[in-house]
Amino acid sequence: MPESSPAGVESPDFSPAAHYDKVTDAWGLLLGDNLHYGVFEDPAEDLGPATDRLTSMMIERAQLASGLRVLDVGCGTGAPACRLVEDHDVEVLGITTSAVGVAAATARAAERGLPGATFEQRDGTANGLPDASFDRAWVMESSHLMTDRQGLLDECSRVLRPGGRIVLCDIIRRREIPFLELRDRRREFAILRAAYGAARMDTLEQYTAYATSAGLSDVQVLDVTAESLPTFDKWQANLDEHRDEVLAQLGQEGVEEFEESLDILRNFWVDGTLGYGLVWATKP
């Protein structure tokens, strides 16, 4: 799950970088090597192939070709970036606000002999990179932690060359949540924030509006909520298998929060509150 969290409640005091520096190692055990949701053809399928499938769906929509330069915004520990370099002969710069993520991703690329995958600490909403310096912008399950969602899309558009493409996937909000429901479910949201960090989910329609406002065209979306639902059962199975190791890293309270969060998220998926989607667009 590159620099991401399955759900949460936005807070100005929360630092995504500090949170992920703390939980990265444990999440490798809980969420799998790719650190993101899966798209399942069958609920009985293993997590690894399902997370690889989500990456493949992003690759297909990115229309990668040898020699292209890719900006990976919220690169996590570098698994998708390394796959892009290995399988598609592209050059990838991965950026994240997490020092632990940069170190882990850099080590991963070095171990696999991939000089074309490099990683830096930068903010996705103000990345400081030159205009028109990339052919593709890749935002995999990280946008919901960036409070300036329009700024993220503006920056991705700015650094893309004409004809470049952005591909994005993330947790989405699928319905309005009335104030009284938010109040009644405040404990559930508090559990999600404690387990995954603060976040804000937008609808696919809002992502379309952000992309259009950023000057991107041919914006397309895909809802894969139903196909991603089995992810939570797989994370529970990983917790059951690695409970002692995760306990040593997160502590008893952290393990209890993670376990309870799975039931909360599963219910949100089933009742139509949250889900998962892809967005892709082109820079004219």
N, C-alpha and C positions, 0 to 999 in steps of 0.2 A: 504494500500500500504506500506508494510514494508520497511522503510528507502529507499524510492524510489521516482522517479519523472518520469512522462510520457515521457518527452523528454527535451532536452536542448543542450547547447554547452559547451564543457569542458573548464575549466578555472583554472589555478593554484592558483588563489586567492580565489576560492570559497570553503567554508567550508560546507560540507553536514550536519554536526552536528548542526551548527548554524542555517542553513536554516530550518531544521526540528524541532529544538527547537521552532522556531518562528511560524511555520504553522501547527503543529500537531493538535491542538484543532480545527482549522477551517477545516482541512481536514477530521476530523471525521464527520463533517456535510456534506461536499461536496462529499467525496469518499465512505462514508459508513463505518460501523464498522470494516470491514476487511482491509480497506486502500489499496486495490489493484483492478486491472481490473477484469471484469467478463468474463465468457465464456457463451454465450447465446444460448439456443436451439431455442428461438423465440425472435425476437427483442422487443416484447411487454412484455417480462418477466421482473419482478422486479430485481433491482440490487442485493439485498441480496442473492437470490438463485443462481444468476449467479456468484457472487464472491465465494460463498460456493462451486460451481461446480469446479472452478479453484483449490481451495484447495483440493477438492476430487481427482482431476486428479493428483495432486502432491502426495497425499497419496497413491494412487494406484501404482504409479511408484516407490515410496519409499519402498513398500513392508514392511510396519510396522508390528511389532509383540510385544506382551507384554514383557516388561523388557528391550527393546532396549534403548540405549542412543543416543539422537539426538542433533546435534548442529544446531541451527537456526541462520544463518548469515544474519544480517539486519532484526532483529525481529520486528521492528516497535513498536506498542503498545501492542503486545503480543496475538492478537486474534488467529492466526493460531497455535501458540505454545500451548495455553490453550486448543484448540480443540484437538490437538494431544494427550495431556495428558489425557483429559477427555474421549475421544472416543477409544484410543488405548493403554492406560496403559503404555506409554513410559515415560522416563525422558527426559526433554528438558532443555538445556541451551541456552537461547537466547542472542545474542550479537549485540550491536549497538554502534555507536559513539555518539549517542544522549542521553544526561542525561534526557531530558524530556521523551524520549521513554522508557528508563529503569524504570523511576518512574511510568509511566502510565502502563507499562506491569506488573510490580511488584504489583501494586495496583489491577489490573485486576485478577491476579492469586490469590491474597489474598482474594478478594471478592468471588471468586468461590471455595475457599478452595482447592487449588492445589499446595501443597508443591513440587510436582514434576516438576513445571515450575519455573525456576529461570532465572534472567536476569542480565547482566553485561555490563559495557562499555568496549568494545574491538574493535580493528580494524580487519575486515575480511581478510585483506591481510597480517596481521602479528598478529595473535590472541594470541600468547604466551601460548597456551594450550599444554598439553603433546602429544607426538606422540601416534598414535593408541589408542586413548581414547574414540572414538565415533563409533557407528554402522551406523549412517546415518548423512549426511550433507544436510541441507535444506536451499536453497538460493532463497527466494521468492521476486522477483521484487526489488532487491537491487544491483545487480552486475553492472548495467550500471553507477552507481555513483562511482565505484571503478576504478581508472585509471589504476591500476596494475591488469588487468584482469587475466593474467597468474599467478600472485602471489596469487590471490583469489583461483583459481583452485588448485594450488600447496598446499596451506594451507589446503584446504578441503581434498585433498588426503592424506596429511601428518597425519592429526588427525584421519583418518578413520582406523579401524581395517581391516585386510584382509577379503575380502568378503563383506565389507561395501559398501553402495551405496550413491551416491550424486544425488539429484534432484534439478533442477534449472528452474525458469521461469522468463521471463523478456521481455521488449520491445526489438525488434530486428531491425536491418537495413536490408532492403530487396533488395536494389540496390545501386550501386555507385552513389554518388552525385557529379557531375562535379564542378570544382572550380567556373566557371562562374555562375552556378545555386546557389551555396552557397553565392556568392557575391550578386546576385539579390534578394535572399530571406533572407538577413542578418537581416532585421527587424523581420521577423517571428521567426527566431532562437533566437533573443534577447528577444522577448516576452516569448518564451518557457523557456528560462533561468531564466527570472525574476519570472515567475509563479512557476516553479518547481525546479529550481536549475540547475547547470551545470551537463552535462552527456555526455556519448559517447555510441552510440549503435553499436554493432557488429552483424555480420550475424550468422546464425545457423552454417554455415561452419566454421567460426572462433571459435565459442564455441567448436565445435567438435575438432578442432586442439588444443585448450587450454587443453581440457580434456585429449586428447591423450598424449600430452607433459607432463602432470602431472602424467602419468603412469596409467591412468584409461582405462578400456577396455569396450567393448560392448556399445559404446556410441550411443545413439539413440536420435532423435529429432522429434518434432511435431510442425507444424506451425498452429496456431489458430487465425490468423489475422482476417479472416472474422467473426469468432464467437465472437471476442472481440470488434468489431466495435460499437455495440450499447452502449458500456460503456459511450461514450461521451454524448449521449442524456440523459442518466441517471444522469450524473454529472450536466448537465445543469438544469435538473428538480430539483435536490437538491439545486442548487444555487437559483433558482426561489423561492423555498419553504423557504429557510433559509437566504435570502439575507440580512436582517437587522442584524442578528447575525454574519454572515460572514463579513459584512461591518465593524462591531465594532472590529473585530479581525484583519482583513487584511487591512482595509482602502479602500477608493474609488479606488485608483490606483491599489491596489492588486486585487480587485474584477474585475476591467476592464481587467486586464492582464489575469486573470484566464478565464474569459468569452471569450476573443478573442482567447486564446490558444485552446479552444475546437474546434473552426472552423479550426484552423491550423492543429491540430492533426487529425481531421476527414479527412481533405484533404490529409494528408500524408498517412493515412491508405488506402484511396480510390485510390490514384495514385501509390501505390506500393512502396513508399519510406520507410515507417516504418511499423511495425506490431508487432506481439506477438508470442512467441514460448516457448516451453519446451525442456529441455535437461536432460537426465539421463544417468548414467554410473555406473560401478562397479569397485571396487578396487580388483585386483587379489589377 
